[in-house]
């Protein structure tokens, strides 16, 4: 339609979604970063860290969508968050 921005890979909307996901991933990682002081962590460890940090609901929603596995560092977590739909 006239006046609608193009959508799809490479569109402005797609680029904004990726930027938003990256910023959100950074925020989640900052809130749970202390969990990595002991080494690799599980999703359950990340959820416990989010509780301790009094994280907002969207953080819990994102963590609950993660697969239960070991996350080796904040960068591993951020990569997984970026690859998951919001």
Secondary structure, DSSP 8 states (H G I E B T S, - for coil): -TT----STTSHHHHHHHHHHHHHHHHHHHHHGGGGGGSSB-HHHHHHHHHHTT--HHHHHHHHTS-SS-B-SHHHHHHHHHHS--
